[in-house]
Amino acid sequence: MPVRKYRRDTSEVSCCLKYVIFGFNVMFWLLGLGIMAVGVWAWTEKDTFNNLSRLTNVALDPAFILILVGTVTFIIGFTGCVGALRENTCLLAAYAIFLALLLLFEMTAGVLGFIFKDWIKSQATGGFQAFIIHYREDPDQQNLIDWIQEDWLQCCGIEGPKDWDRNNYFNCSSSEIGSREACGVPFSCCKRKPNEIIKNKQCGYDVRKPGYILGICFAQNLRADIFAQKAKWH
C-alpha cells in the first residue's frame, strides 16, 4: 500500500516588510528611550524625585513633557519592533491600534484647535504667564522662555515688558529688597547686535525704570524724525 505524503501548510511572511517594520521601529524605540532618559536626567538634576512639591506645576515642566513623549514613543516602537521580529500578531495588532489612536488624536487636536482657538490662545497665555512667574525657579522653564522670547517669537512678555512685573525678581518693588534685576527684563528680551559675539546677560537691567523708558521714547521719536527727513531727500 503506497504511503501518502502530506504537506504541511506554511504561511509565507514577507521578509522585506517584516524587516522594514522592524528597522523602522528600532529607531523609534531607541529615540523614545533617549527622550525618556533625558527627561528623567533633567528631573534628577533638579532633585525633583526628592522634592515632590515641585510636581504642582508638572504640566508646565518641559522635563515631564519629554518623559511623557519618550514613554509613548518607546511603547509604540517596542510593540512594532518585537511584534515584527517575533511575528507576534497580538503585538502587531497593538502597534496598529496605537498608530490609529495617535492619528485619531492628531486629527481631533487639529479640529478642536481650529474650533476652540480662542480658548487655546487664552490657555497658552496663562501658561506663558506661569512661566514668567516661575522664571527663576525652574532652569528648564527659564531656558524655554528665553528661547521663545529670543529665537522663536522674538518678543518680551505676552503683551509687553510690563508682564515681567509678575516675577518677584523683576518687579520694580523688588529694588527695596536688593534685587539687581528689579524694573528690568531678562537678557532674552534684548536684541542681539550684528557684531555681538558674547551675549550681554545684563542688557535688561533697569530698562523699565521711568527715566530709561522716557529716554527710549525720545530715541524712537528722534529715529522717526530722521527717517522722515531722509525720505524727503530722495
Backbone as CSV, one residue per row, in Angstrom:
resi,resn,N_x,N_y,N_z,CA_x,CA_y,CA_z,C_x,C_y,C_z
1,MET,0.855,-1.189,0.000,0.000,0.000,0.000,0.891,1.238,0.000
2,PRO,0.719,2.123,-0.969,1.584,3.310,-1.058,1.366,4.249,0.126
3,VAL,2.485,4.811,0.571,2.438,5.759,1.695,2.170,7.158,1.161
4,ARG,1.162,7.782,1.721,0.817,9.151,1.290,1.653,10.177,2.059
5,LYS,2.154,11.112,1.337,2.933,12.186,1.947,2.061,13.437,2.053
6,TYR,1.969,13.926,3.257,1.168,15.136,3.479,2.096,16.341,3.602
7,ARG,1.734,17.371,2.941,2.486,18.617,3.024,1.863,19.513,4.094
8,ARG,2.704,20.026,4.930,2.210,20.916,5.983,2.051,22.320,5.400
9,ASP,0.887,22.869,5.627,0.635,24.219,5.109,1.501,25.226,5.850
10,THR,2.175,26.004,5.114,3.014,27.067,5.701,2.581,28.402,5.150
11,SER,2.552,29.377,6.021,2.187,30.733,5.589,3.462,31.520,5.360
12,GLU,3.544,32.136,4.252,4.724,32.902,3.904,4.584,34.334,4.417
13,VAL,5.622,34.796,5.081,5.662,36.162,5.599,6.700,36.937,4.808
14,SER,6.337,38.094,4.338,7.250,38.919,3.552,8.425,39.371,4.412
15,CYS,9.611,38.868,4.089,10.809,39.247,4.857,11.108,40.730,4.704
16,CYS,10.853,41.237,3.507,11.126,42.655,3.264,10.262,43.527,4.170
17,LEU,8.950,43.266,4.173,8.038,44.046,5.009,8.354,43.859,6.485
18,LYS,8.701,42.624,6.857,8.994,42.307,8.255,10.166,43.135,8.767
19,TYR,11.257,43.156,8.000,12.460,43.836,8.479,12.399,45.351,8.270
20,VAL,11.572,45.803,7.353,11.345,47.251,7.230,10.638,47.781,8.475
21,ILE,9.573,47.067,8.886,8.862,47.457,10.115,9.778,47.333,11.322
22,PHE,10.568,46.266,11.363,11.483,46.060,12.486,12.513,47.189,12.566
23,GLY,13.185,47.490,11.438,14.213,48.533,11.448,13.641,49.907,11.740
24,PHE,12.466,50.181,11.172,11.835,51.474,11.386,11.505,51.682,12.863
25,ASN,11.015,50.637,13.506,10.598,50.763,14.901,11.764,50.653,15.883
26,VAL,12.874,50.041,15.464,14.059,50.052,16.318,14.512,51.487,16.549
27,MET,14.491,52.296,15.473,14.880,53.710,15.609,13.929,54.449,16.542
28,PHE,12.624,54.189,16.407,11.651,54.837,17.287,11.816,54.354,18.729
29,TRP,12.128,53.104,18.894,12.331,52.534,20.223,13.510,53.221,20.913
30,LEU,14.623,53.310,20.212,15.808,53.956,20.779,15.586,55.453,20.973
31,LEU,14.856,56.083,20.029,14.560,57.507,20.163,13.712,57.769,21.397
32,GLY,12.685,56.948,21.592,11.834,57.102,22.771,12.602,56.887,24.058
33,LEU,13.484,55.887,24.050,14.302,55.616,25.235,15.224,56.789,25.536
34,GLY,15.799,57.385,24.477,16.687,58.532,24.665,15.951,59.752,25.203
35,ILE,14.762,60.036,24.639,13.977,61.186,25.100,13.557,60.999,26.547
36,MET,13.115,59.788,26.886,12.702,59.493,28.257,13.883,59.619,29.217
37,ALA,15.066,59.164,28.795,16.256,59.255,29.639,16.645,60.709,29.887
38,VAL,16.512,61.558,28.859,16.824,62.984,29.038,15.864,63.620,30.039
39,GLY,14.571,63.285,29.942,13.595,63.832,30.883,13.865,63.386,32.314
40,VAL,14.180,62.104,32.496,14.493,61.605,33.843,15.765,62.249,34.374
41,TRP,16.756,62.413,33.491,18.007,63.074,33.903,17.745,64.514,34.334
42,ALA,16.861,65.227,33.593,16.537,66.607,33.956,15.867,66.666,35.326
43,TRP,14.964,65.726,35.601,14.319,65.676,36.922,15.337,65.357,38.011
44,THR,16.306,64.504,37.692,17.334,64.164,38.676,18.205,65.372,38.990
45,GLU,18.545,66.146,37.947,19.372,67.335,38.146,18.641,68.378,38.986
46,LYS,17.322,68.443,38.842,16.531,69.416,39.612,16.097,68.848,40.960
47,ASP,16.514,67.617,41.255,16.192,66.955,42.520,14.678,66.851,42.714
48,THR,13.965,66.613,41.634,12.505,66.532,41.693,12.043,65.300,42.450
49,PHE,12.786,64.211,42.324,12.360,62.959,42.964,12.422,63.067,44.491
50,ASN,13.312,63.918,45.010,13.416,64.095,46.462,12.598,65.270,46.974
51,ASN,12.048,66.051,46.044,11.227,67.196,46.428,9.960,67.176,45.574
52,LEU,9.012,66.337,45.963,7.804,66.121,45.155,6.878,67.329,45.145
53,SER,7.134,68.327,45.991,6.305,69.533,45.989,6.447,70.296,44.678
54,ARG,7.519,70.043,43.948,7.713,70.717,42.665,6.805,70.183,41.576
55,LEU,6.118,69.079,41.850,5.241,68.493,40.852,3.900,69.192,40.760
56,THR,3.718,70.296,41.501,2.445,71.021,41.437,2.233,71.626,40.057
57,ASN,3.313,72.050,39.401,3.228,72.604,38.051,3.825,71.636,37.040
58,VAL,3.527,70.340,37.234,4.159,69.326,36.402,3.762,69.470,34.936
59,ALA,2.541,69.953,34.660,2.102,70.087,33.271,2.911,71.134,32.516
60,LEU,3.528,72.066,33.244,4.331,73.111,32.614,5.820,72.785,32.641
61,ASP,6.157,71.588,33.098,7.555,71.197,33.217,8.014,70.553,31.908
62,PRO,8.979,71.163,31.197,9.463,70.546,29.944,10.012,69.142,30.145
63,ALA,10.609,68.877,31.313,11.152,67.540,31.575,10.037,66.505,31.615
64,PHE,8.893,66.851,32.215,7.764,65.928,32.259,7.229,65.655,30.851
65,ILE,7.187,66.682,30.024,6.728,66.503,28.642,7.662,65.566,27.891
66,LEU,8.973,65.705,28.128,9.936,64.803,27.495,9.716,63.359,27.956
67,ILE,9.481,63.182,29.247,9.237,61.825,29.769,7.971,61.234,29.149
68,LEU,6.918,62.042,29.051,5.650,61.558,28.500,5.794,61.188,27.029
69,VAL,6.408,62.080,26.243,6.600,61.811,24.810,7.521,60.612,24.615
70,GLY,8.594,60.534,25.413,9.517,59.415,25.306,8.872,58.088,25.649
71,THR,8.011,58.085,26.667,7.330,56.843,27.057,6.394,56.352,25.966
72,VAL,5.609,57.269,25.389,4.679,56.883,24.318,5.454,56.367,23.107
73,THR,6.525,57.074,22.717,7.335,56.645,21.578,7.995,55.291,21.841
74,PHE,8.455,55.100,23.078,9.100,53.836,23.450,8.120,52.671,23.345
75,ILE,6.902,52.848,23.848,5.906,51.764,23.825,5.513,51.418,22.389
76,ILE,5.291,52.454,21.564,4.916,52.192,20.168,6.053,51.498,19.428
77,GLY,7.277,51.985,19.629,8.418,51.352,18.975,8.641,49.923,19.445
78,PHE,8.405,49.675,20.728,8.599,48.324,21.276,7.604,47.342,20.660
79,THR,6.333,47.715,20.614,5.325,46.796,20.079,5.574,46.514,18.600
80,GLY,5.948,47.542,17.843,6.211,47.337,16.422,7.467,46.533,16.173
81,CYS,8.515,46.828,16.936,9.805,46.156,16.765,9.717,44.667,17.121
82,VAL,9.275,44.367,18.337,9.204,42.973,18.800,8.115,42.214,18.048
83,GLY,7.004,42.902,17.764,5.925,42.234,17.042,6.352,41.796,15.654
84,ALA,7.123,42.626,14.948,7.592,42.251,13.612,8.670,41.179,13.682
85,LEU,9.589,41.293,14.637,10.688,40.335,14.729,10.190,38.945,15.107
86,ARG,9.279,38.889,16.083,8.772,37.603,16.568,7.525,37.140,15.819
87,GLU,7.056,37.955,14.878,5.829,37.662,14.133,4.661,37.423,15.089
88,ASN,4.609,38.276,16.103,3.575,38.177,17.128,2.374,39.012,16.703
89,THR,1.276,38.338,16.415,0.104,39.049,15.900,-0.526,39.967,16.945
90,CYS,-0.429,39.587,18.225,-1.005,40.434,19.280,-0.269,41.767,19.379
91,LEU,1.076,41.703,19.366,1.862,42.939,19.434,1.679,43.785,18.177
92,LEU,1.569,43.134,17.027,1.341,43.883,15.785,-0.030,44.548,15.791
93,ALA,-1.022,43.842,16.350,-2.353,44.448,16.467,-2.319,45.642,17.417
94,ALA,-1.584,45.492,18.535,-1.441,46.613,19.471,-0.722,47.776,18.809
95,TYR,0.303,47.468,18.002,1.043,48.506,17.272,0.122,49.272,16.319
96,ALA,-0.703,48.534,15.592,-1.636,49.167,14.661,-2.659,50.023,15.411
97,ILE,-3.125,49.538,16.564,-4.097,50.293,17.368,-3.470,51.574,17.896
98,PHE,-2.217,51.486,18.371,-1.527,52.669,18.868,-1.386,53.728,17.777
99,LEU,-0.995,53.285,16.571,-0.845,54.236,15.464,-2.189,54.851,15.074
100,ALA,-3.239,54.030,15.080,-4.566,54.545,14.745,-5.031,55.567,15.781
101,LEU,-4.802,55.263,17.067,-5.172,56.205,18.126,-4.368,57.496,18.025
102,LEU,-3.080,57.363,17.683,-2.236,58.547,17.531,-2.720,59.418,16.376
103,LEU,-3.060,58.775,15.257,-3.589,59.517,14.110,-4.919,60.177,14.455
104,LEU,-5.788,59.442,15.162,-7.077,60.000,15.571,-6.894,61.178,16.520
105,PHE,-5.930,61.053,17.430,-5.646,62.135,18.368,-5.163,63.385,17.634
106,GLU,-4.281,63.208,16.657,-3.771,64.355,15.910,-4.883,65.038,15.111
107,MET,-5.744,64.242,14.481,-6.856,64.815,13.715,-7.827,65.539,14.641
108,THR,-8.133,64.935,15.787,-9.037,65.563,16.752,-8.445,66.848,17.295
109,ALA,-7.140,66.813,17.603,-6.477,68.004,18.120,-6.491,69.129,17.090
110,GLY,-6.306,68.764,15.815,-6.342,69.782,14.767,-7.719,70.426,14.631
111,VAL,-8.773,69.599,14.643,-10.145,70.124,14.528,-10.507,70.972,15.744
112,LEU,-10.203,70.449,16.953,-10.524,71.194,18.176,-9.694,72.475,18.268
113,GLY,-8.450,72.401,17.776,-7.618,73.601,17.779,-8.180,74.700,16.901
114,PHE,-8.808,74.307,15.783,-9.419,75.304,14.896,-10.714,75.851,15.502
115,ILE,-11.495,74.980,16.147,-12.785,75.403,16.701,-12.597,76.248,17.962
116,PHE,-11.713,75.795,18.845,-11.522,76.468,20.134,-10.210,77.249,20.170
117,LYS,-9.885,77.915,19.087,-8.605,78.612,19.011,-8.511,79.756,20.023
118,ASP,-9.648,80.420,20.312,-9.617,81.495,21.306,-9.339,80.949,22.704
119,TRP,-9.959,79.810,23.031,-9.723,79.196,24.339,-8.280,78.721,24.458
120,ILE,-7.762,78.131,23.377,-6.373,77.654,23.384,-5.413,78.836,23.528
121,LYS,-5.750,79.937,22.884,-4.908,81.135,22.998,-4.882,81.640,24.433
122,SER,-6.060,81.643,25.092,-6.108,82.093,26.486,-5.344,81.139,27.403
123,GLN,-5.425,79.828,27.123,-4.682,78.857,27.922,-3.181,79.002,27.715
124,ALA,-2.792,79.253,26.468,-1.373,79.458,26.182,-0.868,80.731,26.860
125,THR,-1.719,81.758,26.881,-1.342,82.999,27.571,-1.166,82.749,29.059
126,GLY,-2.096,81.975,29.663,-1.979,81.649,31.077,-0.733,80.830,31.370
127,GLY,-0.410,79.901,30.474,0.800,79.109,30.654,2.058,79.945,30.552
128,PHE,2.059,80.890,29.622,3.219,81.784,29.462,3.378,82.667,30.694
129,GLN,2.254,83.120,31.244,2.315,83.929,32.470,2.866,83.104,33.633
130,ALA,2.492,81.827,33.683,3.041,80.954,34.729,4.541,80.779,34.553
131,PHE,4.992,80.695,33.303,6.431,80.623,33.039,7.133,81.862,33.573
132,ILE,6.509,83.026,33.362,7.111,84.280,33.828,7.205,84.285,35.353
133,ILE,6.146,83.837,36.021,6.124,83.846,37.488,7.219,82.940,38.048
134,HIS,7.398,81.771,37.443,8.358,80.781,37.962,9.667,80.799,37.179
135,TYR,10.000,81.938,36.580,11.153,82.023,35.679,12.451,81.609,36.363
136,ARG,12.668,82.063,37.589,13.921,81.775,38.286,13.866,80.491,39.120
137,GLU,12.731,79.826,39.145,12.584,78.649,39.999,12.910,77.351,39.285
138,ASP,12.773,77.318,37.973,12.983,76.090,37.210,13.890,76.401,36.022
139,PRO,15.101,75.842,35.968,16.010,76.152,34.854,15.467,75.720,33.495
140,ASP,14.667,74.648,33.455,14.097,74.215,32.182,13.093,75.238,31.654
141,GLN,12.219,75.721,32.540,11.264,76.751,32.129,11.992,78.044,31.758
142,GLN,13.064,78.340,32.469,13.834,79.545,32.164,14.443,79.459,30.761
143,ASN,15.045,78.331,30.435,15.630,78.157,29.105,14.563,78.180,28.022
144,LEU,13.383,77.604,28.319,12.303,77.572,27.340,11.793,78.971,27.041
145,ILE,11.556,79.777,28.080,11.023,81.118,27.850,12.066,82.015,27.196
146,ASP,13.350,81.806,27.508,14.402,82.566,26.830,14.432,82.233,25.348
147,TRP,14.248,80.946,25.026,14.222,80.551,23.615,13.007,81.135,22.900
148,ILE,11.848,81.136,23.568,10.636,81.693,22.958,10.814,83.178,22.681
149,GLN,11.352,83.905,23.670,11.474,85.364,23.516,12.573,85.746,22.533
150,GLU,13.666,85.025,22.546,14.826,85.439,21.760,14.827,84.883,20.345
151,ASP,14.464,83.611,20.190,14.635,82.956,18.894,13.330,82.670,18.159
152,TRP,12.268,82.312,18.901,11.039,81.894,18.234,10.127,83.082,17.936
153,LEU,9.524,83.677,18.975,8.571,84.765,18.769,9.237,86.137,18.753
154,GLN,10.476,86.207,19.262,11.210,87.480,19.342,10.344,88.558,19.998
155,CYS,9.922,88.234,21.213,9.036,89.130,21.951,9.621,89.370,23.332
156,CYS,8.894,90.152,24.129,9.277,90.378,25.526,8.003,90.348,26.346
157,GLY,7.731,89.208,26.984,6.467,89.036,27.669,5.360,88.696,26.689
158,ILE,4.129,88.786,27.159,2.979,88.483,26.309,2.448,89.747,25.646
159,GLU,2.128,90.728,26.469,1.625,91.994,25.950,2.701,93.068,25.939
160,GLY,3.824,92.807,26.572,4.902,93.775,26.606,5.814,93.541,27.795
161,PRO,6.870,94.346,27.924,7.830,94.173,29.030,7.201,94.277,30.420
162,LYS,6.057,94.974,30.542,5.428,95.123,31.859,4.948,93.789,32.432
163,ASP,4.815,92.784,31.575,4.407,91.470,32.070,5.405,90.911,33.072
164,TRP,6.637,91.392,33.032,7.660,90.875,33.934,7.504,91.417,35.349
165,ASP,6.517,92.289,35.563,6.179,92.691,36.930,5.607,91.521,37.723
166,ARG,5.154,90.471,37.021,4.599,89.304,37.703,5.684,88.494,38.416
167,ASN,6.917,88.676,38.000,8.014,87.927,38.595,8.604,88.701,39.776
168,ASN,8.850,87.987,40.864,9.335,88.651,42.073,10.708,89.283,41.895
169,TYR,11.515,88.745,41.015,12.863,89.276,40.815,12.856,90.536,39.957
170,PHE,11.948,90.586,38.973,11.930,91.695,38.017,10.909,92.767,38.373
171,ASN,10.095,92.528,39.383,9.128,93.536,39.828,9.861,94.774,40.336
172,CYS,9.345,95.948,39.990,10.027,97.193,40.372,10.122,97.359,41.892
173,SER,9.172,96.801,42.627,9.208,96.910,44.087,10.311,96.041,44.690
174,SER,10.891,95.134,43.909,11.940,94.254,44.432,13.249,94.991,44.661
175,SER,13.346,96.230,44.178,14.568,97.006,44.423,14.742,97.289,45.911
176,GLU,13.634,97.278,46.648,13.708,97.537,48.087,14.384,96.400,48.834
177,ILE,14.344,95.200,48.267,14.996,94.063,48.931,16.333,93.733,48.273
178,GLY,16.790,94.621,47.413,18.133,94.486,46.848,18.249,93.668,45.590
179,SER,17.155,93.447,44.877,17.231,92.686,43.633,17.802,93.569,42.533
180,ARG,18.917,93.160,41.961,19.545,93.942,40.890,18.720,93.889,39.607
181,GLU,17.851,92.903,39.480,17.036,92.762,38.275,15.717,93.525,38.374
182,ALA,15.481,94.237,39.485,14.226,94.978,39.663,14.048,96.002,38.560
183,CYS,12.821,96.107,38.063,12.469,97.037,36.972,13.257,96.732,35.703
184,GLY,13.626,95.473,35.538,14.335,95.078,34.334,13.608,93.963,33.616
185,VAL,14.267,93.378,32.648,13.736,92.242,31.886,14.887,91.258,31.665
186,PRO,14.592,89.990,31.348,15.667,89.041,31.069,16.459,89.429,29.824
187,PHE,17.647,88.898,29.720,18.506,89.222,28.577,17.890,88.769,27.257
188,SER,16.975,87.776,27.313,16.354,87.291,26.080,15.412,88.312,25.457
189,CYS,15.072,89.370,26.210,14.253,90.445,25.640,15.090,91.395,24.779
190,CYS,16.388,91.377,24.969,17.266,92.301,24.249,17.541,91.788,22.846
191,LYS,17.703,92.728,21.929,18.009,92.368,20.558,19.519,92.294,20.398
192,ARG,19.984,91.174,19.893,21.423,90.998,19.725,21.943,91.927,18.631
193,LYS,23.051,92.593,18.910,23.670,93.476,17.921,24.329,92.645,16.830
194,PRO,24.446,93.207,15.613,25.001,92.417,14.494,26.389,91.849,14.770
195,ASN,27.261,92.638,15.393,28.635,92.197,15.628,28.859,91.656,17.040
196,GLU,27.777,91.411,17.764,27.906,90.946,19.137,28.176,89.439,19.163
197,ILE,29.301,89.052,19.700,29.691,87.646,19.768,29.230,87.030,21.083
198,ILE,29.499,87.718,22.188,29.118,87.239,23.515,27.853,87.969,23.965
199,LYS,26.836,87.213,24.357,25.572,87.810,24.773,25.741,88.551,26.086
200,ASN,25.254,89.791,26.117,25.288,90.590,27.340,24.136,90.171,28.240
201,LYS,24.450,89.452,29.331,23.414,88.934,30.225,22.776,90.033,31.072
202,GLN,23.381,91.232,31.098,22.868,92.323,31.931,22.209,93.421,31.105
203,CYS,21.927,93.126,29.847,21.389,94.169,28.966,19.976,94.592,29.355
204,GLY,19.266,93.761,30.135,17.893,94.110,30.506,17.763,94.825,31.834
205,TYR,18.879,95.100,32.499,18.822,95.755,33.804,18.263,97.179,33.681
206,ASP,17.297,97.510,34.552,16.772,98.877,34.726,16.061,99.442,33.501
207,VAL,15.747,98.618,32.491,15.166,99.175,31.269,13.728,99.638,31.467
208,ARG,13.061,99.206,32.539,11.677,99.624,32.768,11.564,100.742,33.797
209,LYS,12.694,101.288,34.190,12.645,102.454,35.071,12.152,103.660,34.285
210,PRO,11.409,104.587,34.931,10.814,105.721,34.202,11.817,106.486,33.361
211,GLY,13.002,106.750,33.899,13.997,107.520,33.158,14.423,106.821,31.883
212,TYR,14.589,105.488,31.958,15.008,104.721,30.795,13.887,104.673,29.760
213,ILE,12.663,104.494,30.238,11.531,104.437,29.312,11.374,105.757,28.570
214,LEU,11.540,106.873,29.302,11.434,108.185,28.667,12.535,108.355,27.631
215,GLY,13.737,107.912,27.965,14.836,108.018,27.020,14.600,107.179,25.779
216,ILE,14.031,105.989,25.970,13.724,105.133,24.821,12.691,105.782,23.920
217,CYS,11.671,106.392,24.525,10.632,107.063,23.735,11.224,108.212,22.932
218,PHE,12.077,109.025,23.579,12.713,110.138,22.870,13.586,109.613,21.729
219,ALA,14.313,108.529,21.986,15.183,107.974,20.957,14.367,107.451,19.775
220,GLN,13.248,106.811,20.059,12.409,106.302,18.982,11.798,107.442,18.171
221,ASN,11.376,108.505,18.864,10.822,109.661,18.151,11.879,110.332,17.289
222,LEU,13.110,110.408,17.819,14.197,111.013,17.057,14.508,110.182,15.823
223,ARG,14.509,108.864,15.960,14.744,107.996,14.818,13.666,108.178,13.754
224,ALA,12.416,108.307,14.193,11.316,108.509,13.243,11.491,109.819,12.487
225,ASP,11.918,110.892,13.199,12.141,112.181,12.537,13.278,112.093,11.535
226,ILE,14.332,111.364,11.886,15.478,111.227,10.969,15.069,110.484,9.703
227,PHE,14.304,109.396,9.850,13.842,108.645,8.703,12.921,109.502,7.829
228,ALA,12.088,110.322,8.452,11.184,111.199,7.688,11.976,112.224,6.877
229,GLN,13.048,112.782,7.463,13.877,113.745,6.755,14.629,113.081,5.608
230,LYS,15.147,111.870,5.856,15.846,111.171,4.793,14.928,110.831,3.629
231,ALA,13.657,110.554,3.941,12.701,110.254,2.877,12.467,111.447,1.968
232,LYS,12.585,112.656,2.504,12.388,113.853,1.701,13.552,114.125,0.764
233,TRP,14.734,113.567,1.084,15.894,113.831,0.263,15.886,113.053,-1.039
234,HIS,15.139,111.941,-1.072,15.124,111.109,-2.280,14.132,111.643,-3.304
